[in-house]
Amino acid sequence: MGKKKVSVGNWAYIWGGYTDAPVPLTDVVKRLQEYKFDGVEFGVFGPHLSFEDAKDRQKRLAVKKLLDDHGLAVSAVAADFGAVPPMLANPADYLDVVMQHAEICLDLGTNKMRTDTIVPPTEVPGGMSYETCFWRTAEVFHRAAEVAGHYGVKFSWEFEPGFLFNKPSEIVRMAHAVDHPNFGVLFDSCHAHMCAVVGARQMGEKETLPGGVVQFAHMLTGKINHVHFIDSDETLHDNSTSTHAPFGKGVLNFDEIVKALFEAGYADDWWPMDLCFWPGALEATAPAKAFMDKLVAKYS
């Protein structure tokens, strides 16, 4: 087993407490180099690199050079699918966005692309039945995994309380319904807790698991192809998605979670962390990296 590599999502420094004054990408990478990060999980979002700007290959290559100059690899690309919800968009339009992001992935030197279901979990959109919505999503994800695979890029779905299909059984069902070897689930530790233990923002009857995050990971054995590490204080950010609480400010047992991820078959060397929406993400980065370094030393 190789030494695990730690990255952090760049969106932590452009959203949340930084919405009005995003931290420039040049400042972010200098800080990450100083803290000895292995890489960055790169969100294709302005002002760091919007999807529109990323269509210009020279602009994305400039980002790659900036990262290279600071010794930072890219663990995955968080793609901008905001304009094409999978259950509502024309599949051809969705796949076009997949192809464009696959090229971004290749130029940034990563083989993973992250997606989500875009729409909130409060109701099934567009007057569809639940099953129609579910299977349209599964079919589009299957085709997206196929297309991304042609570029050598894995397609990874991040579930969370803020988006449709957020019950443990729905997530497991989707992973099997998509049924493509290039598709997997992005298992974020705080989202897993909020979905499996708190049962946040679920439609209809609440569904939780007695074994919590560990049981949830086991239920997804063979289906997890990416992870995010961060704590959970069992609250929601802006009543929408999970609060990404810095390590030690929540209730998660990461020794149990790491062991469960191993048992579920997650073997990738990347262990990204995610401080999304945390108001003091920049100040929280160094202690979070120190926590991850200890975890890496223990389990690599």
Backbone as CSV, one residue per row, in Angstrom:
resi,resn,N_x,N_y,N_z,CA_x,CA_y,CA_z,C_x,C_y,C_z
1,MET,0.849,-1.197,0.000,0.000,0.000,0.000,0.880,1.242,0.000
2,GLY,0.654,2.133,-0.963,1.470,3.335,-1.069,1.077,4.380,-0.035
3,LYS,1.939,5.362,0.119,1.650,6.459,1.036,0.487,7.279,0.486
4,LYS,-0.462,7.569,1.347,-1.626,8.332,0.920,-1.253,9.786,0.671
5,LYS,-1.934,10.380,-0.307,-1.657,11.761,-0.692,-2.837,12.640,-0.279
6,VAL,-2.529,13.812,0.246,-3.557,14.716,0.786,-3.719,15.934,-0.119
7,SER,-4.964,16.221,-0.445,-5.307,17.437,-1.200,-6.444,18.138,-0.471
8,VAL,-6.825,19.312,-0.969,-7.966,20.040,-0.406,-8.685,20.736,-1.554
9,GLY,-10.001,20.813,-1.444,-10.797,21.451,-2.488,-10.584,22.955,-2.530
10,ASN,-10.263,23.485,-3.711,-10.023,24.926,-3.839,-11.276,25.758,-3.606
11,TRP,-12.454,25.121,-3.745,-13.713,25.872,-3.570,-13.887,26.384,-2.146
12,ALA,-13.162,25.796,-1.192,-13.259,26.264,0.201,-12.832,27.718,0.333
13,TYR,-12.052,28.204,-0.625,-11.482,29.544,-0.540,-12.159,30.539,-1.494
14,ILE,-13.268,30.089,-2.116,-14.023,31.003,-2.979,-15.499,31.082,-2.584
15,TRP,-15.966,30.136,-1.780,-17.355,30.130,-1.324,-17.409,30.363,0.188
16,GLY,-18.615,30.277,0.739,-18.759,30.431,2.193,-18.330,31.808,2.636
17,GLY,-17.385,31.858,3.556,-16.917,33.136,4.085,-16.107,33.948,3.106
18,TYR,-15.816,33.372,1.925,-14.980,34.062,0.943,-15.755,34.501,-0.292
19,THR,-17.075,34.392,-0.245,-17.893,34.726,-1.420,-17.655,36.156,-1.885
20,ASP,-17.565,37.080,-0.946,-17.394,38.494,-1.305,-15.945,38.851,-1.615
21,ALA,-15.015,38.033,-1.129,-13.595,38.310,-1.367,-12.849,36.983,-1.519
22,PRO,-13.021,36.321,-2.658,-12.359,35.028,-2.865,-10.837,35.152,-2.762
23,VAL,-10.221,34.119,-2.224,-8.761,34.096,-2.134,-8.216,33.759,-3.518
24,PRO,-7.359,34.584,-4.082,-6.819,34.291,-5.417,-6.131,32.929,-5.460
25,LEU,-6.234,32.267,-6.597,-5.643,30.937,-6.739,-4.141,30.974,-6.470
26,THR,-3.469,32.033,-6.886,-2.026,32.125,-6.637,-1.726,32.108,-5.141
27,ASP,-2.561,32.776,-4.343,-2.364,32.780,-2.892,-2.674,31.412,-2.290
28,VAL,-3.706,30.753,-2.819,-4.084,29.430,-2.312,-2.946,28.436,-2.525
29,VAL,-2.401,28.392,-3.736,-1.371,27.386,-4.015,-0.090,27.662,-3.233
30,LYS,0.232,28.920,-3.003,1.395,29.239,-2.162,1.194,28.698,-0.753
31,ARG,-0.022,28.880,-0.238,-0.321,28.389,1.110,-0.277,26.861,1.156
32,LEU,-0.822,26.206,0.150,-0.836,24.747,0.135,0.577,24.179,0.000
33,GLN,1.401,24.853,-0.785,2.800,24.426,-0.881,3.497,24.575,0.473
34,GLU,3.231,25.668,1.149,3.831,25.922,2.460,3.430,24.832,3.460
35,TYR,2.184,24.362,3.364,1.698,23.338,4.288,2.028,21.924,3.820
36,LYS,2.749,21.835,2.716,3.205,20.548,2.186,2.055,19.624,1.763
37,PHE,1.065,20.198,1.109,0.022,19.392,0.481,0.597,18.678,-0.734
38,ASP,0.024,17.518,-1.031,0.402,16.803,-2.244,-0.343,17.335,-3.464
39,GLY,-1.503,17.914,-3.220,-2.276,18.366,-4.360,-3.471,19.201,-3.976
40,VAL,-4.275,19.488,-4.985,-5.515,20.234,-4.826,-6.620,19.471,-5.546
41,GLU,-7.797,19.470,-4.948,-8.982,18.968,-5.640,-9.567,20.186,-6.346
42,PHE,-9.588,20.158,-7.675,-9.823,21.403,-8.401,-11.259,21.528,-8.883
43,GLY,-11.962,22.503,-8.318,-13.305,22.819,-8.763,-13.267,23.788,-9.929
44,VAL,-13.999,23.464,-10.989,-14.031,24.329,-12.183,-15.069,25.428,-11.942
45,PHE,-14.683,26.376,-11.110,-15.573,27.458,-10.700,-14.781,28.755,-10.642
46,GLY,-15.454,29.853,-11.054,-14.807,31.146,-10.948,-14.697,31.580,-9.496
47,PRO,-13.752,32.457,-9.184,-12.827,33.094,-10.112,-11.540,32.296,-10.392
48,HIS,-11.380,31.139,-9.745,-10.134,30.388,-9.974,-10.026,29.895,-11.413
49,LEU,-11.086,29.268,-11.902,-11.159,28.862,-13.314,-12.606,28.459,-13.581
50,SER,-13.368,29.363,-14.146,-14.759,29.065,-14.461,-14.827,28.061,-15.602
51,PHE,-15.973,27.419,-15.744,-16.154,26.473,-16.849,-15.972,27.178,-18.188
52,GLU,-16.484,28.399,-18.279,-16.350,29.155,-19.527,-14.876,29.417,-19.836
53,ASP,-14.121,29.831,-18.823,-12.689,30.085,-19.029,-11.932,28.795,-19.327
54,ALA,-12.377,27.707,-18.687,-11.688,26.424,-18.862,-11.838,25.861,-20.270
55,LYS,-12.795,26.385,-21.031,-12.936,25.958,-22.427,-11.762,26.445,-23.275
56,ASP,-11.053,27.443,-22.770,-9.847,27.948,-23.410,-8.668,27.115,-22.898
57,ARG,-8.117,26.271,-23.766,-7.073,25.343,-23.319,-5.863,26.071,-22.732
58,GLN,-5.540,27.221,-23.263,-4.388,27.958,-22.746,-4.602,28.386,-21.292
59,LYS,-5.847,28.695,-20.949,-6.136,29.117,-19.572,-6.019,27.940,-18.612
60,ARG,-6.470,26.764,-19.042,-6.340,25.620,-18.133,-4.892,25.127,-18.059
61,LEU,-4.160,25.261,-19.134,-2.741,24.902,-19.087,-1.965,25.879,-18.193
62,ALA,-2.407,27.119,-18.155,-1.776,28.089,-17.251,-2.006,27.695,-15.800
63,VAL,-3.200,27.184,-15.500,-3.483,26.681,-14.148,-2.594,25.488,-13.838
64,LYS,-2.448,24.591,-14.805,-1.592,23.420,-14.605,-0.157,23.835,-14.313
65,LYS,0.347,24.822,-15.035,1.713,25.296,-14.795,1.840,25.902,-13.404
66,LEU,0.838,26.671,-12.992,0.850,27.261,-11.648,0.927,26.163,-10.580
67,LEU,0.120,25.129,-10.753,0.128,24.018,-9.795,1.470,23.287,-9.836
68,ASP,1.958,23.014,-11.034,3.253,22.340,-11.171,4.363,23.134,-10.497
69,ASP,4.341,24.445,-10.686,5.379,25.299,-10.110,5.378,25.259,-8.584
70,HIS,4.244,24.856,-8.009,4.142,24.768,-6.548,4.096,23.321,-6.051
71,GLY,4.435,22.396,-6.943,4.533,20.996,-6.543,3.217,20.342,-6.193
72,LEU,2.139,20.802,-6.821,0.800,20.312,-6.497,0.193,19.550,-7.671
73,ALA,-0.216,18.317,-7.408,-0.957,17.547,-8.401,-2.449,17.814,-8.217
74,VAL,-3.273,17.243,-9.091,-4.732,17.386,-8.979,-5.327,16.019,-8.667
75,SER,-6.026,15.924,-7.548,-6.599,14.637,-7.129,-7.864,14.300,-7.902
76,ALA,-8.626,15.317,-8.291,-9.852,15.142,-9.080,-10.327,16.514,-9.517
77,VAL,-11.203,16.530,-10.506,-11.858,17.757,-10.950,-13.317,17.716,-10.512
78,ALA,-13.735,18.746,-9.795,-15.152,18.917,-9.480,-15.768,19.692,-10.634
79,ALA,-16.547,18.994,-11.445,-17.059,19.569,-12.688,-18.275,20.463,-12.438
80,ASP,-18.486,21.392,-13.342,-19.630,22.308,-13.265,-20.766,21.775,-14.137
81,PHE,-21.674,21.023,-13.504,-22.847,20.489,-14.196,-24.116,21.273,-13.873
82,GLY,-23.939,22.491,-13.341,-25.086,23.251,-12.866,-26.160,23.508,-13.905
83,ALA,-25.775,23.595,-15.177,-26.742,23.905,-16.232,-27.424,22.667,-16.797
84,VAL,-26.984,21.467,-16.359,-27.514,20.240,-16.964,-27.853,19.189,-15.897
85,PRO,-28.877,19.419,-15.075,-29.276,18.377,-14.111,-29.521,17.056,-14.843
86,PRO,-28.983,15.954,-14.345,-28.999,14.709,-15.128,-30.381,14.172,-15.449
87,MET,-31.355,14.432,-14.578,-32.694,13.899,-14.835,-33.550,14.835,-15.688
88,LEU,-33.052,16.049,-15.946,-33.823,17.044,-16.689,-33.203,17.428,-18.027
89,ALA,-31.882,17.370,-18.106,-31.195,17.836,-19.306,-31.338,16.857,-20.465
90,ASN,-31.207,17.388,-21.662,-31.055,16.526,-22.824,-29.768,15.719,-22.619
91,PRO,-29.829,14.380,-22.707,-28.616,13.581,-22.469,-27.427,14.004,-23.311
92,ALA,-27.678,14.419,-24.556,-26.576,14.850,-25.421,-25.880,16.083,-24.836
93,ASP,-26.665,16.994,-24.250,-26.077,18.181,-23.628,-25.243,17.784,-22.412
94,TYR,-25.760,16.858,-21.618,-25.021,16.388,-20.442,-23.689,15.764,-20.861
95,LEU,-23.745,14.923,-21.874,-22.530,14.228,-22.316,-21.524,15.194,-22.928
96,ASP,-22.017,16.270,-23.525,-21.112,17.290,-24.044,-20.334,17.934,-22.904
97,VAL,-21.020,18.191,-21.784,-20.342,18.756,-20.615,-19.341,17.748,-20.046
98,VAL,-19.697,16.470,-20.063,-18.775,15.425,-19.614,-17.498,15.450,-20.454
99,MET,-17.655,15.503,-21.774,-16.482,15.484,-22.661,-15.601,16.707,-22.442
100,GLN,-16.234,17.860,-22.266,-15.437,19.069,-22.042,-14.654,18.977,-20.739
101,HIS,-15.284,18.442,-19.707,-14.582,18.307,-18.431,-13.537,17.198,-18.479
102,ALA,-13.777,16.179,-19.282,-12.762,15.124,-19.425,-11.473,15.710,-20.008
103,GLU,-11.613,16.625,-20.961,-10.434,17.282,-21.526,-9.750,18.168,-20.484
104,ILE,-10.552,18.806,-19.644,-9.983,19.598,-18.541,-9.203,18.686,-17.598
105,CYS,-9.793,17.528,-17.273,-9.114,16.560,-16.402,-7.753,16.173,-16.968
106,LEU,-7.731,15.855,-18.245,-6.483,15.415,-18.873,-5.429,16.518,-18.834
107,ASP,-5.842,17.745,-19.110,-4.877,18.847,-19.106,-4.398,19.178,-17.693
108,LEU,-5.228,18.903,-16.690,-4.813,19.153,-15.302,-4.123,17.940,-14.681
109,GLY,-4.099,16.837,-15.434,-3.337,15.682,-14.976,-4.037,14.796,-13.980
110,THR,-5.350,14.716,-14.052,-6.091,13.838,-13.144,-6.980,12.885,-13.931
111,ASN,-7.368,11.788,-13.292,-8.220,10.789,-13.957,-9.559,10.619,-13.248
112,LYS,-10.014,11.684,-12.540,-11.310,11.608,-11.854,-12.110,12.883,-12.070
113,MET,-13.425,12.701,-12.234,-14.362,13.808,-12.411,-15.538,13.602,-11.451
114,ARG,-15.877,14.659,-10.718,-16.961,14.596,-9.737,-18.234,15.223,-10.281
115,THR,-19.383,14.594,-9.959,-20.683,15.132,-10.334,-21.623,15.051,-9.145
116,ASP,-22.818,15.612,-9.295,-23.903,15.406,-8.322,-25.225,15.493,-9.075
117,THR,-26.332,15.410,-8.342,-27.631,15.398,-9.029,-28.239,16.796,-9.195
118,ILE,-27.566,17.822,-8.704,-27.898,19.238,-8.934,-29.169,19.695,-8.211
119,VAL,-30.271,18.959,-8.367,-31.566,19.448,-7.879,-31.733,19.171,-6.391
120,PRO,-32.458,20.027,-5.668,-32.661,19.821,-4.230,-33.522,18.597,-3.954
121,PRO,-33.462,18.088,-2.721,-34.147,16.838,-2.400,-35.584,17.011,-1.924
122,THR,-36.143,18.194,-2.089,-37.457,18.470,-1.509,-38.604,17.829,-2.297
123,GLU,-38.423,17.673,-3.612,-39.467,17.039,-4.415,-38.873,16.566,-5.743
124,VAL,-39.543,15.615,-6.359,-39.114,15.143,-7.672,-39.432,16.247,-8.686
125,PRO,-38.445,16.656,-9.496,-38.660,17.805,-10.391,-39.392,17.439,-11.670
126,GLY,-39.907,18.463,-12.316,-40.412,18.337,-13.677,-41.676,17.521,-13.837
127,GLY,-42.420,17.303,-12.729,-43.657,16.533,-12.825,-43.449,15.058,-13.101
128,MET,-42.212,14.572,-12.979,-41.939,13.154,-13.213,-42.343,12.308,-12.014
129,SER,-42.519,11.031,-12.255,-42.648,10.103,-11.133,-41.260,9.890,-10.540
130,TYR,-41.212,9.409,-9.308,-39.929,9.145,-8.659,-39.109,8.162,-9.488
131,GLU,-39.729,7.075,-9.930,-38.979,6.044,-10.659,-38.446,6.563,-12.002
132,THR,-39.241,7.382,-12.687,-38.768,7.964,-13.942,-37.549,8.830,-13.686
133,CYS,-37.617,9.650,-12.645,-36.502,10.524,-12.293,-35.256,9.715,-11.936
134,PHE,-35.453,8.679,-11.133,-34.333,7.838,-10.707,-33.652,7.182,-11.906
135,TRP,-34.444,6.584,-12.773,-33.862,5.829,-13.884,-33.307,6.724,-14.980
136,ARG,-33.876,7.916,-15.173,-33.267,8.861,-16.110,-31.877,9.262,-15.614
137,THR,-31.776,9.492,-14.310,-30.478,9.835,-13.717,-29.492,8.688,-13.870
138,ALA,-29.945,7.477,-13.559,-29.064,6.309,-13.654,-28.572,6.095,-15.082
139,GLU,-29.468,6.277,-16.045,-29.088,6.066,-17.448,-28.072,7.113,-17.905
140,VAL,-28.304,8.376,-17.519,-27.378,9.436,-17.906,-26.020,9.226,-17.240
141,PHE,-26.020,8.832,-15.974,-24.760,8.544,-15.286,-24.020,7.382,-15.962
142,HIS,-24.769,6.367,-16.396,-24.146,5.228,-17.074,-23.466,5.692,-18.360
143,ARG,-24.187,6.481,-19.137,-23.623,6.961,-20.400,-22.448,7.905,-20.148
144,ALA,-22.548,8.707,-19.103,-21.455,9.615,-18.761,-20.209,8.835,-18.354
145,ALA,-20.394,7.767,-17.583,-19.263,6.937,-17.176,-18.600,6.304,-18.391
146,GLU,-19.420,5.903,-19.358,-18.901,5.307,-20.587,-18.065,6.331,-21.373
147,VAL,-18.621,7.523,-21.526,-17.933,8.571,-22.286,-16.641,8.990,-21.576
148,ALA,-16.723,9.241,-20.275,-15.532,9.638,-19.523,-14.459,8.560,-19.600
149,GLY,-14.898,7.307,-19.605,-13.958,6.197,-19.677,-13.142,6.190,-20.951
150,HIS,-13.714,6.696,-22.045,-12.976,6.772,-23.304,-11.760,7.703,-23.188
151,TYR,-11.833,8.636,-22.223,-10.721,9.553,-21.978,-9.802,9.046,-20.861
152,GLY,-10.148,7.901,-20.284,-9.384,7.388,-19.146,-9.703,8.098,-17.850
153,VAL,-10.914,8.689,-17.763,-11.327,9.461,-16.594,-12.469,8.745,-15.879
154,LYS,-12.321,8.557,-14.573,-13.377,7.934,-13.773,-14.471,8.952,-13.474
155,PHE,-15.705,8.469,-13.431,-16.863,9.327,-13.173,-17.362,9.022,-11.755
156,SER,-17.416,10.061,-10.909,-17.684,9.853,-9.484,-18.836,10.735,-9.022
157,TRP,-19.857,10.102,-8.439,-21.040,10.822,-7.959,-20.926,11.095,-6.472
158,GLU,-20.997,12.373,-6.109,-21.001,12.748,-4.695,-22.444,12.954,-4.228
159,PHE,-22.891,12.079,-3.348,-24.202,12.259,-2.702,-24.048,13.247,-1.548
160,GLU,-25.119,13.924,-1.229,-25.122,14.802,-0.058,-26.556,15.180,0.299
161,PRO,-26.781,15.660,1.522,-28.152,15.981,1.948,-28.825,17.022,1.073
162,GLY,-28.047,17.896,0.454,-28.613,18.999,-0.303,-29.115,18.655,-1.682
163,PHE,-28.918,17.398,-2.116,-29.330,17.017,-3.464,-30.187,15.749,-3.453
164,LEU,-30.988,15.620,-4.494,-31.904,14.484,-4.623,-31.153,13.152,-4.592
165,PHE,-31.824,12.146,-4.004,-31.305,10.794,-3.779,-30.236,10.838,-2.683
166,ASN,-30.706,11.042,-1.460,-29.781,11.195,-0.335,-30.020,10.213,0.806
167,LYS,-30.912,9.242,0.605,-31.071,8.178,1.608,-30.054,7.075,1.317
168,PRO,-29.547,6.432,2.365,-28.568,5.362,2.125,-29.028,4.328,1.100
169,SER,-30.279,3.882,1.195,-30.762,2.859,0.258,-30.825,3.396,-1.165
170,GLU,-31.170,4.697,-1.322,-31.212,5.295,-2.658,-29.813,5.370,-3.267
171,ILE,-28.846,5.724,-2.430,-27.476,5.880,-2.905,-26.905,4.531,-3.328
172,VAL,-27.132,3.512,-2.513,-26.675,2.168,-2.854,-27.384,1.680,-4.120
173,ARG,-28.693,1.925,-4.188,-29.454,1.506,-5.361,-28.946,2.183,-6.627
174,MET,-28.647,3.486,-6.530,-28.136,4.211,-7.695,-26.790,3.647,-8.133
175,ALA,-25.921,3.369,-7.175,-24.594,2.836,-7.516,-24.708,1.545,-8.312
176,HIS,-25.693,0.708,-7.955,-25.892,-0.564,-8.660,-26.705,-0.367,-9.944
177,ALA,-27.621,0.604,-9.952,-28.442,0.838,-11.136,-27.606,1.384,-12.293
178,VAL,-26.646,2.232,-11.989,-25.775,2.777,-13.039,-24.976,1.641,-13.678
179,ASP,-24.486,0.749,-12.847,-23.914,-0.518,-13.333,-22.878,-0.315,-14.429
180,HIS,-21.871,0.495,-14.114,-20.766,0.669,-15.065,-19.456,0.645,-14.292
181,PRO,-18.454,-0.095,-14.780,-17.195,-0.214,-14.026,-16.441,1.100,-13.874
182,ASN,-16.759,2.090,-14.725,-16.080,3.377,-14.635,-16.841,4.381,-13.762
183,PHE,-17.937,3.938,-13.151,-18.737,4.795,-12.275,-18.513,4.392,-10.823
184,GLY,-18.471,5.389,-9.959,-18.368,5.094,-8.538,-18.958,6.215,-7.708
185,VAL,-18.990,5.968,-6.413,-19.531,6.929,-5.456,-18.384,7.672,-4.775
186,LEU,-18.536,8.983,-4.636,-17.624,9.787,-3.839,-18.152,9.778,-2.413
187,PHE,-17.409,9.163,-1.522,-17.844,8.980,-0.133,-17.215,10.069,0.731
188,ASP,-17.982,11.134,0.978,-17.560,12.233,1.840,-17.994,11.887,3.264
189,SER,-17.050,11.940,4.201,-17.339,11.468,5.560,-18.469,12.241,6.236
190,CYS,-18.514,13.575,6.057,-19.575,14.322,6.743,-20.916,14.144,6.035
191,HIS,-20.918,14.054,4.705,-22.170,13.765,4.008,-22.683,12.379,4.394
192,ALA,-21.775,11.423,4.515,-22.186,10.069,4.892,-22.848,10.068,6.257
193,HIS,-22.298,10.839,7.183,-22.889,10.906,8.529,-24.255,11.584,8.494
194,MET,-24.350,12.680,7.759,-25.620,13.407,7.720,-26.708,12.603,7.013
195,CYS,-26.323,11.776,6.036,-27.306,10.957,5.326,-27.664,9.687,6.098
196,ALA,-26.664,9.056,6.730,-26.886,7.737,7.331,-27.217,7.779,8.817
197,VAL,-26.830,8.852,9.500,-27.060,8.939,10.946,-28.119,9.987,11.279
198,VAL,-27.990,11.183,10.693,-28.938,12.269,10.974,-30.183,12.148,10.106
199,GLY,-30.025,11.644,8.887,-31.160,11.552,7.967,-31.642,12.911,7.513
200,ALA,-30.695,13.804,7.240,-31.025,15.198,6.929,-31.675,15.343,5.558
201,ARG,-32.700,16.156,5.500,-33.368,16.592,4.263,-33.859,15.434,3.387
202,GLN,-34.283,14.378,4.002,-34.801,13.240,3.240,-36.293,13.408,2.983
203,MET,-36.725,13.068,1.779,-38.151,13.098,1.462,-38.841,11.927,2.131
204,GLY,-40.065,12.168,2.597,-40.853,11.065,3.156,-40.290,10.561,4.473
205,GLU,-40.399,9.269,4.691,-39.960,8.673,5.951,-38.439,8.720,6.075
206,LYS,-37.966,9.141,7.242,-36.530,9.254,7.464,-35.896,7.875,7.512
207,GLU,-34.709,7.771,6.907,-33.977,6.503,6.865,-32.573,6.691,7.425
208,THR,-32.261,5.977,8.499,-30.911,6.014,9.066,-30.415,4.587,9.262
209,LEU,-29.129,4.467,9.551,-28.504,3.157,9.699,-27.981,2.984,11.129
210,PRO,-28.286,1.870,11.769,-27.790,1.658,13.138,-26.273,1.645,13.222
211,GLY,-25.623,1.200,12.141,-24.164,1.160,12.134,-23.517,2.406,11.573
212,GLY,-24.341,3.428,11.271,-23.830,4.718,10.850,-22.937,4.693,9.623
213,VAL,-21.906,5.521,9.647,-21.020,5.701,8.501,-20.311,4.402,8.132
214,VAL,-19.930,3.625,9.143,-19.231,2.366,8.886,-20.127,1.393,8.122
215,GLN,-21.357,1.241,8.565,-22.298,0.371,7.861,-22.546,0.874,6.447
216,PHE,-22.657,2.183,6.309,-22.916,2.786,4.998,-21.774,2.460,4.027
217,ALA,-20.536,2.622,4.484,-19.391,2.297,3.639,-19.411,0.828,3.235
218,HIS,-19.740,-0.038,4.179,-19.804,-1.475,3.869,-20.877,-1.768,2.827
219,MET,-21.999,-1.049,2.896,-23.076,-1.240,1.925,-22.655,-0.842,0.518
220,LEU,-21.631,0.007,0.430,-21.140,0.478,-0.869,-19.848,-0.236,-1.284
221,THR,-19.622,-1.400,-0.724,-18.410,-2.156,-1.053,-18.266,-2.344,-2.567
222,GLY,-17.091,-1.993,-3.057,-16.812,-2.115,-4.482,-17.326,-0.968,-5.318
223,LYS,-18.018,-0.020,-4.701,-18.634,1.083,-5.453,-18.041,2.455,-5.126
224,ILE,-17.108,2.538,-4.184,-16.523,3.826,-3.796,-15.256,4.056,-4.616
225,ASN,-15.236,5.118,-5.424,-14.034,5.386,-6.212,-13.375,6.725,-5.893
226,HIS,-13.892,7.428,-4.878,-13.243,8.652,-4.419,-13.764,8.953,-3.018
227,VAL,-13.018,9.748,-2.259,-13.410,10.081,-0.886,-13.118,11.547,-0.596
228,HIS,-13.801,12.082,0.409,-13.455,13.356,1.024,-13.466,13.138,2.532
229,PHE,-12.469,13.655,3.214,-12.399,13.576,4.664,-12.700,14.940,5.275
230,ILE,-13.622,14.964,6.226,-13.874,16.159,7.037,-14.849,15.747,8.137
231,ASP,-14.873,16.511,9.215,-15.700,16.159,10.373,-17.147,16.612,10.165
232,SER,-18.030,16.163,11.050,-19.437,16.574,11.024,-19.880,16.941,12.433
233,ASP,-20.460,18.135,12.565,-21.045,18.521,13.855,-22.557,18.287,13.859
234,GLU,-23.025,17.514,12.900,-24.435,17.107,12.773,-25.372,18.258,12.457
235,THR,-24.836,19.326,11.842,-25.680,20.433,11.411,-25.574,20.590,9.894
236,LEU,-26.471,21.422,9.358,-26.452,21.770,7.939,-25.936,23.186,7.761
237,HIS,-25.247,23.437,6.679,-24.838,24.785,6.319,-25.985,25.461,5.567
238,ASP,-26.454,26.579,6.097,-27.551,27.337,5.475,-28.770,26.459,5.202
239,ASN,-28.983,25.476,6.076,-30.136,24.581,5.956,-30.165,23.868,4.612
240,SER,-28.981,23.661,4.023,-28.920,23.065,2.698,-28.130,21.767,2.693
241,THR,-26.808,21.880,2.831,-25.972,20.675,2.791,-25.153,20.567,4.065
242,SER,-24.370,19.510,4.174,-23.648,19.236,5.413,-22.665,20.351,5.766
243,THR,-22.600,20.692,7.049,-21.542,21.558,7.545,-20.238,20.784,7.524
244,HIS,-19.235,21.332,6.846,-17.915,20.675,6.778,-17.070,21.202,7.937
245,ALA,-17.287,20.626,9.099,-16.614,21.101,10.305,-15.163,20.621,10.340
246,PRO,-14.225,21.492,10.696,-12.831,21.057,10.808,-12.693,19.886,11.784
247,PHE,-11.674,19.086,11.566,-11.428,17.921,12.411,-11.354,18.339,13.877
248,GLY,-12.050,17.576,14.723,-12.073,17.873,16.148,-13.256,18.714,16.577
249,LYS,-13.960,19.305,15.615,-15.145,20.096,15.935,-16.425,19.303,15.711
250,GLY,-16.281,18.008,15.455,-17.434,17.162,15.182,-17.392,15.865,15.956
251,VAL,-18.135,14.888,15.454,-18.367,13.651,16.203,-17.794,12.414,15.510
252,LEU,-17.127,12.571,14.370,-16.729,11.409,13.588,-15.497,10.708,14.158
253,ASN,-15.506,9.374,14.026,-14.374,8.544,14.423,-13.640,8.118,13.160
254,PHE,-12.527,8.775,12.866,-11.866,8.542,11.583,-11.088,7.234,11.533
255,ASP,-10.712,6.701,12.675,-10.104,5.367,12.668,-11.108,4.341,12.160
256,GLU,-12.332,4.433,12.643,-13.383,3.521,12.187,-13.698,3.741,10.705
257,ILE,-13.741,5.000,10.306,-14.097,5.315,8.923,-13.027,4.819,7.957
258,VAL,-11.759,5.052,8.282,-10.680,4.591,7.405,-10.715,3.074,7.263
259,LYS,-10.872,2.379,8.363,-10.925,0.912,8.306,-12.109,0.446,7.456
260,ALA,-13.247,1.118,7.606,-14.434,0.744,6.821,-14.201,0.993,5.335
261,LEU,-13.523,2.102,4.996,-13.228,2.390,3.588,-12.300,1.331,3.001
262,PHE,-11.303,0.922,3.772,-10.431,-0.168,3.318,-11.248,-1.435,3.073
263,GLU,-12.112,-1.763,4.034,-12.931,-2.978,3.932,-13.900,-2.905,2.759
264,ALA,-14.306,-1.670,2.411,-15.225,-1.481,1.280,-14.488,-1.468,-0.058
265,GLY,-13.164,-1.565,-0.005,-12.395,-1.693,-1.236,-11.794,-0.421,-1.782
266,TYR,-11.846,0.686,-1.022,-11.232,1.928,-1.527,-9.719,1.833,-1.364
267,ALA,-9.019,1.830,-2.473,-7.572,1.613,-2.431,-6.783,2.748,-3.079
268,ASP,-7.451,3.785,-3.547,-6.764,4.896,-4.199,-5.820,5.596,-3.214
269,ASP,-4.737,6.142,-3.729,-3.776,6.820,-2.861,-4.230,8.213,-2.427
270,TRP,-5.231,8.793,-3.110,-5.670,10.140,-2.740,-6.651,10.116,-1.570
271,TRP,-6.335,10.940,-0.570,-7.226,11.188,0.569,-7.489,12.698,0.652
272,PRO,-8.349,13.234,-0.195,-8.632,14.664,-0.150,-9.429,15.048,1.101
273,MET,-9.259,16.286,1.516,-10.109,16.830,2.587,-10.908,17.997,2.015
274,ASP,-11.997,18.352,2.706,-12.924,19.333,2.143,-13.406,20.278,3.235
275,LEU,-13.046,21.543,3.111,-13.477,22.577,4.064,-14.563,23.464,3.463
276,CYS,-15.353,22.919,2.553,-16.372,23.677,1.836,-17.266,24.481,2.780
277,PHE,-17.412,25.762,2.480,-18.298,26.689,3.178,-17.848,27.037,4.604
278,TRP,-16.772,26.432,5.098,-16.337,26.794,6.444,-15.857,28.246,6.436
279,PRO,-16.399,29.090,7.326,-16.119,30.528,7.239,-14.645,30.893,7.401
280,GLY,-13.889,30.125,8.164,-12.463,30.395,8.339,-11.613,29.311,7.733
281,ALA,-11.950,28.907,6.503,-11.269,27.766,5.877,-9.764,27.986,5.765
282,LEU,-9.351,29.207,5.456,-7.920,29.471,5.276,-7.161,29.226,6.586
283,GLU,-7.725,29.687,7.691,-7.074,29.490,8.993,-7.182,28.040,9.467
284,ALA,-8.221,27.348,9.011,-8.425,25.959,9.428,-7.597,24.968,8.618
285,THR,-6.972,25.445,7.536,-6.289,24.530,6.623,-5.072,23.858,7.255
286,ALA,-4.224,24.621,7.920,-2.997,24.053,8.501,-3.304,22.999,9.561
287,PRO,-4.168,23.272,10.547,-4.466,22.216,11.523,-5.165,21.006,10.906
288,ALA,-5.975,21.231,9.869,-6.629,20.106,9.199,-5.593,19.245,8.479
289,LYS,-4.607,19.901,7.851,-3.534,19.150,7.192,-2.733,18.350,8.215
290,ALA,-2.484,18.923,9.375,-1.750,18.212,10.434,-2.525,16.969,10.884
291,PHE,-3.850,17.095,10.972,-4.688,15.944,11.332,-4.577,14.857,10.274
292,MET,-4.671,15.266,9.007,-4.592,14.293,7.921,-3.204,13.640,7.861
293,ASP,-2.165,14.403,8.152,-0.809,13.827,8.152,-0.702,12.686,9.167
294,LYS,-1.301,12.876,10.329,-1.275,11.824,11.355,-2.066,10.596,10.883
295,LEU,-3.194,10.837,10.231,-4.009,9.738,9.727,-3.246,8.968,8.640
296,VAL,-2.592,9.713,7.752,-1.802,9.105,6.696,-0.663,8.273,7.278
297,ALA,0.030,8.830,8.264,1.153,8.116,8.870,0.695,6.821,9.538
298,LYS,-0.510,6.853,10.072,-1.029,5.688,10.785,-1.464,4.578,9.848
299,TYR,-1.998,4.955,8.665,-2.635,3.938,7.808,-1.943,3.715,6.470
300,SER,-0.893,4.452,6.146,-0.183,4.193,4.890,0.724,2.981,5.067
